[in-house]
Amino acid sequence: MNKTRMSRVGEEIKKELSVLLQRGLKDPRIGFVTVTDVEVTSDLQLAKVFVSIFGDDEQRKASLAGLQKAKGYLRTEIGRRVKLRHVPDFVFKLDESIDYGNRIESILREISTEGAKGDKQDD
């Protein structure tokens, strides 16, 4: 399938899922969830939905469980909002790139403060 069509379908699903997760779900397990990316297979049968979840590990697991439970509802709503012959099955994956970036940033900040302390001691 055409790569541009796959990316357009992925972006459309990402946009609609984001709206649904903010306004449409009433599950208390699902906390602050952000859809970061959607990768659609070439046959449009499967969509990997990468989500970033704010909170500790327990809250993340609970939110992922809530998303898995709401998968049928989400597919139905996406089918109504996005004109596709086949609505792909969703696989929710935790996107840890934001946590990784924050960790690198804190390490760099720590290194820069140690470097500033070392410069003051040399004076």
TIMAR-757724 format. One record per residue (C-alpha): x, y, z; residue in three letters. Coordinates in steps of 0.02 Angstrom, whole numbers, padded with zeros to 5 digits, always signed. Layout:
<atoms>
XYZALA;...
</atoms>
This chain:
<atoms>
+00000+00000+00000MET;+00052+00178-00028ASN;+00158+00246+00116LYS;+00074+00416+00111THR;-00098+00337+00129ARG;-00038+00233+00277MET;+00033+00386+00362SER;-00125+00488+00328ARG;-00236+00351+00399VAL;-00121+00338+00550GLY;-00128+00525+00580GLU;-00317+00529+00563GLU;-00335+00385+00687ILE;-00214+00473+00805LYS;-00314+00634+00799LYS;-00481+00549+00829GLU;-00413+00435+00966LEU;-00342+00586+01056SER;-00512+00670+01056VAL;-00598+00510+01113LEU;-00475+00482+01255LEU;-00496+00660+01317GLN;-00686+00670+01308ARG;-00764+00502+01270GLY;-00703+00379+01401LEU;-00773+00374+01576LYS;-00660+00235+01644ASP;-00579+00296+01806PRO;-00426+00185+01776ARG;-00378+00286+01624ILE;-00280+00435+01686GLY;-00189+00568+01588PHE;-00156+00477+01423VAL;-00080+00555+01269THR;-00073+00470+01099VAL;+00103+00500+01033THR;+00101+00397+00873ASP;+00000+00272+00772VAL;+00083+00149+00654GLU;-00034+00062+00533VAL;+00012-00098+00442THR;+00009-00097+00252SER;-00153-00197+00245ASP;-00237-00082+00373LEU;-00280-00230+00485GLN;-00176-00179+00636LEU;-00132-00012+00713ALA;+00001+00005+00847LYS;-00052+00149+00958VAL;+00091+00222+01060PHE;+00030+00310+01216VAL;+00117+00412+01348SER;+00039+00396+01520ILE;+00072+00518+01662PHE;+00097+00434+01831GLY;+00191+00295+01916ASP;+00205+00114+01855ASP;+00046+00059+01942GLU;-00055+00199+01861GLN;+00020+00158+01691ARG;-00027-00025+01705LYS;-00204+00020+01759ALA;-00222+00143+01615SER;-00159+00015+01488LEU;-00282-00112+01558ALA;-00422+00016+01541GLY;-00372+00052+01362LEU;-00372-00133+01320GLN;-00546-00149+01396LYS;-00609+00000+01295ALA;-00534-00061+01131LYS;-00703-00115+01059GLY;-00785+00051+01099TYR;-00638+00146+01025LEU;-00642+00043+00864ARG;-00829+00074+00846THR;-00808+00261+00869GLU;-00660+00269+00750ILE;-00765+00174+00623GLY;-00900+00307+00637ARG;-00780+00454+00625ARG;-00652+00395+00497VAL;-00715+00328+00332LYS;-00626+00161+00313LEU;-00685-00002+00240ARG;-00597-00096+00381HIS;-00560-00020+00551VAL;-00392-00087+00610PRO;-00372-00182+00773ASP;-00281-00078+00904PHE;-00128-00134+01000VAL;-00084-00011+01138PHE;+00100+00009+01178LYS;+00180+00118+01309LEU;+00290+00254+01233ASP;+00436+00279+01350GLU;+00530+00404+01242SER;+00467+00552+01345ILE;+00530+00471+01506ASP;+00695+00432+01421TYR;+00712+00613+01363GLY;+00673+00678+01538ASN;+00803+00561+01612ARG;+00936+00622+01490ILE;+00889+00802+01526GLU;+00906+00777+01715SER;+01077+00694+01691ILE;+01136+00838+01582LEU;+01071+00964+01708ARG;+01163+00872+01847GLU;+01323+00871+01746ILE;+01309+01057+01709SER;+01283+01101+01893THR;+01433+00995+01942GLU;+01535+01082+01807GLY;+01481+01253+01873ALA;+01532+01203+02050LYS;+01700+01142+01987GLY;+01731+01308+01896ASP;+01693+01407+02056LYS;+01813+01302+02158GLN;+01953+01334+02033ASP;+01939+01523+02058ASP;
</atoms>
